[in-house]
Amino acid sequence: MMALQSIIQSLDNEFALTPVMAAEIECYVMLSDESSGSMDAFWVPVDEAFRHAGLPILRIEKERGLHQYEIITQVMPPERLAQTLIAIRSTIETYAARMNVAVSFAAKPFADQPSSGLHIHTHLADGEGLNVFHKTEEWTSDYLRHSLGGLLSTMHESMPIFFPDAADYTRLDDVDHVPKIFGWGVNNRYCALRIPMDPDLYNKRIEHRVACANAEPEAVICAILSGMLHGLREGIEPPEQAHGKFLAGADFKRALFHA
């Protein structure tokens, strides 16, 4: 993890900031049915394996797709998150093989079902451990603005990391819950970068919604933190926040592919 450690060290040396991260990763586990009994028969032992391995898992949820699930982690340092995401996938695949159940972390395994993403939540903490991402209705902290600006300015070059297979791009054709806007917005799930709702104005985070579930975790984390570091170094200002599902001139696919 030398590249990741180098980025973390640069954030500390140059800005006295430490990244704090969490993730949501989606997958398909093709159980015989979606009764509570069938789901418990698979997910209870998987959850026990997570706990036995000391993985910082917050919860496992049923997702929108038929046989689709989401695993949500607790907050942790970036290195630990990369290791945790790898262990999550490995554990699920191991138990699926034992139970003769098909499992897929592909971005779009079924044309008629929702796609699977890897959403990364990040904030930066100061030397006292306090979150430096602040936002009111009228004002957004420099750290948050410049991080957003850096992430957007480096997103095009990072797409091979976020979408490692050519087939992954079919995910962007989903109607809901995938990036439609090349921008950011408060509680807007159609934006590439979402600021989740939180009543605490001094405890904001960026939810990076772009990566596919089959992306390599450490590479994704490196790309995100590199983008934020670039934005902080250059003082890059983001565009105005987006509202709603569409924003003229900010179509996600056109912005990426210059169509």
C-alpha positions in Angstrom: 0.0 0.0 0.0 2.9 2.4 -0.6 1.0 4.6 -2.9 -1.9 4.9 -0.4 0.5 5.5 2.5 2.2 8.2 0.4 -1.0 10.1 -0.2 -2.0 9.9 3.4 1.4 11.2 4.5 1.1 14.1 2.0 -2.3 15.1 3.5 -0.7 15.1 6.9 2.5 16.8 6.0 1.0 19.5 3.8 -2.4 20.1 5.5 -2.2 18.3 8.9 -5.3 16.4 7.8 -6.2 12.7 8.2 -8.8 10.9 5.9 -11.6 9.0 7.6 -13.6 6.6 5.4 -16.4 4.1 5.2 -18.0 2.2 2.3 -21.2 0.6 1.0 -20.7 -2.3 -1.4 -23.5 -4.0 -3.3 -23.6 -7.6 -4.7 -26.0 -10.3 -5.9 -26.4 -13.5 -3.9 -28.8 -15.8 -5.8 -30.6 -17.6 -2.9 -33.4 -20.0 -3.7 -35.9 -17.3 -2.5 -36.0 -14.1 -0.5 -37.8 -15.5 2.5 -36.3 -14.5 5.9 -35.3 -18.2 6.4 -33.3 -18.4 3.2 -31.6 -15.0 3.8 -30.8 -15.9 7.4 -29.4 -19.3 6.4 -26.8 -17.5 4.2 -26.2 -14.1 5.9 -26.2 -15.2 9.6 -23.1 -17.3 9.2 -21.5 -14.7 6.9 -22.1 -12.0 9.4 -20.6 -14.3 12.1 -17.6 -14.8 10.0 -17.3 -11.0 9.6 -17.4 -10.6 13.3 -15.0 -13.5 14.0 -12.5 -11.9 11.6 -12.9 -8.5 13.4 -14.2 -6.8 10.3 -15.8 -3.4 11.2 -19.1 -4.1 9.6 -22.1 -1.8 10.5 -24.9 -3.8 8.9 -26.1 -5.9 6.0 -29.2 -4.8 4.1 -31.5 -6.1 1.4 -31.1 -3.9 -1.6 -33.6 -3.0 -4.4 -32.7 -5.7 -6.9 -33.9 -9.3 -6.7 -31.2 -11.1 -4.7 -29.3 -7.9 -4.3 -27.7 -7.0 -1.0 -25.5 -4.2 0.5 -22.8 -4.4 3.1 -22.1 -1.2 5.0 -18.9 -0.7 6.9 -18.1 1.4 10.0 -15.8 4.4 9.6 -12.1 3.7 9.7 -8.7 4.6 8.3 -8.2 4.2 4.5 -5.8 1.3 4.7 -8.1 -0.6 7.0 -11.1 0.1 4.6 -9.2 -1.3 1.6 -8.4 -4.5 3.6 -12.0 -4.7 4.9 -13.5 -4.5 1.4 -11.3 -7.2 0.1 -12.2 -9.4 3.1 -15.9 -8.8 2.6 -15.9 -10.0 -1.0 -13.7 -13.0 -0.2 -15.9 -14.0 2.8 -19.1 -13.8 0.8 -17.6 -15.7 -2.2 -16.2 -18.4 0.2 -19.6 -19.0 1.9 -21.4 -18.9 -1.4 -19.2 -21.6 -2.8 -19.7 -23.7 0.4 -23.5 -23.4 0.0 -23.5 -23.8 -3.8 -25.0 -20.4 -4.2 -24.1 -18.1 -7.1 -22.7 -14.7 -6.2 -21.7 -11.7 -8.3 -20.0 -8.4 -7.6 -20.2 -7.4 -11.3 -21.4 -3.9 -12.0 -24.4 -4.9 -14.0 -24.9 -8.7 -13.8 -28.6 -8.6 -14.9 -30.0 -6.3 -17.5 -33.4 -6.0 -15.8 -32.0 -5.5 -12.3 -30.3 -2.5 -10.6 -26.5 -2.3 -10.9 -24.0 -2.7 -8.1 -21.8 0.1 -6.9 -19.0 0.7 -4.4 -19.8 4.0 -2.6 -17.0 5.5 -0.6 -17.7 8.0 2.2 -14.9 10.3 3.2 -14.2 13.3 5.4 -10.9 14.9 6.6 -10.1 15.3 10.2 -7.7 17.9 11.8 -5.0 17.2 14.4 -7.7 17.0 17.1 -9.8 14.5 15.2 -12.4 17.1 14.3 -14.1 17.0 10.9 -13.1 19.9 8.7 -15.9 19.4 6.2 -18.5 22.1 7.1 -21.5 23.3 5.2 -24.4 25.7 6.0 -27.0 27.0 3.5 -24.8 30.0 2.7 -21.3 28.7 3.2 -19.1 25.7 2.5 -15.7 25.3 4.1 -12.6 25.6 1.9 -11.6 22.0 2.6 -14.9 20.6 1.5 -15.1 22.9 -1.6 -11.6 22.2 -2.8 -12.0 18.4 -2.2 -15.1 18.4 -4.4 -13.3 20.4 -7.0 -10.3 18.1 -7.0 -12.5 15.0 -7.2 -14.3 16.3 -10.3 -11.2 17.5 -12.0 -9.5 14.1 -11.7 -12.6 11.9 -12.3 -12.1 11.4 -16.0 -8.6 10.0 -15.6 -9.8 7.8 -12.8 -12.6 6.1 -14.7 -10.6 3.0 -15.6 -10.2 2.4 -11.9 -13.8 3.0 -11.0 -15.1 1.0 -14.1 -12.4 -1.7 -14.6 -14.3 -3.6 -17.3 -15.8 -2.3 -20.5 -19.1 -4.0 -19.7 -19.3 -1.9 -16.5 -20.4 1.1 -18.4 -23.9 -0.4 -18.9 -24.4 0.5 -15.2 -24.7 4.2 -16.2 -27.9 3.3 -18.2 -29.7 2.5 -15.0 -32.7 4.9 -14.4 -32.0 5.5 -10.7 -29.3 5.6 -8.1 -26.3 5.9 -10.5 -24.5 9.1 -11.5 -26.5 11.2 -13.9 -24.9 14.5 -13.1 -21.2 15.3 -13.3 -21.2 17.4 -10.2 -22.1 17.4 -6.5 -25.3 18.0 -4.5 -26.7 17.8 -1.0 -28.5 14.5 -0.6 -28.8 14.2 -4.4 -28.2 10.5 -5.4 -28.1 11.5 -9.1 -24.8 13.3 -8.5 -21.4 11.7 -8.8 -20.6 13.3 -5.5 -23.3 13.5 -2.8 -23.2 15.3 0.5 -25.5 13.2 2.7 -27.9 14.9 4.9 -26.7 15.6 8.5 -28.1 18.1 10.9 -24.6 18.8 12.2 -23.3 21.5 10.0 -19.7 20.7 11.1 -19.9 17.0 10.4 -20.3 16.6 6.6 -18.8 14.0 4.3 -18.5 13.2 0.6 -20.2 10.1 -0.7 -18.3 9.2 -3.9 -20.9 7.2 -5.9 -19.0 6.4 -9.1 -17.0 3.2 -8.5 -18.5 -0.2 -9.5 -18.7 -3.0 -7.0 -16.0 -5.0 -8.9 -13.4 -2.2 -8.7 -10.2 -2.8 -6.8 -10.7 -1.2 -3.4 -7.2 0.2 -2.7 -7.0 1.7 -6.2 -10.4 3.3 -5.7 -9.4 4.8 -2.4 -6.1 6.0 -3.8 -7.9 7.7 -6.7 -10.3 9.4 -4.4 -7.7 10.7 -1.9 -5.4 11.7 -4.8 -8.3 13.8 -6.2 -8.9 15.5 -2.9 -5.2 16.2 -2.4 -5.0 17.7 -5.8 -8.0 19.9 -5.1 -6.5 21.1 -1.8 -3.1 21.8 -3.4 -4.6 23.8 -6.3 -7.5 25.4 -4.5 -9.9 24.0 -7.2 -13.4 25.4 -6.9 -16.3 23.1 -7.8 -19.3 24.1 -9.9 -22.5 25.2 -8.2 -24.3 22.3 -6.5 -26.8 20.5 -8.6 -30.5 19.9 -7.7 -32.8 17.3 -9.1 -32.0 14.6 -11.6 -30.6 16.5 -14.6 -28.4 19.5 -15.0 -27.9 21.2 -18.4 -24.3 20.8 -19.5 -23.4 18.4 -16.7 -24.5 15.0 -18.1 -22.3 12.4 -16.5 -21.6 10.3 -19.6 -21.0 13.2 -21.9 -18.7 14.9 -19.4 -16.6 11.7 -19.2 -16.5 10.8 -22.9 -16.6 14.2 -24.4 -19.6 13.1 -26.5 
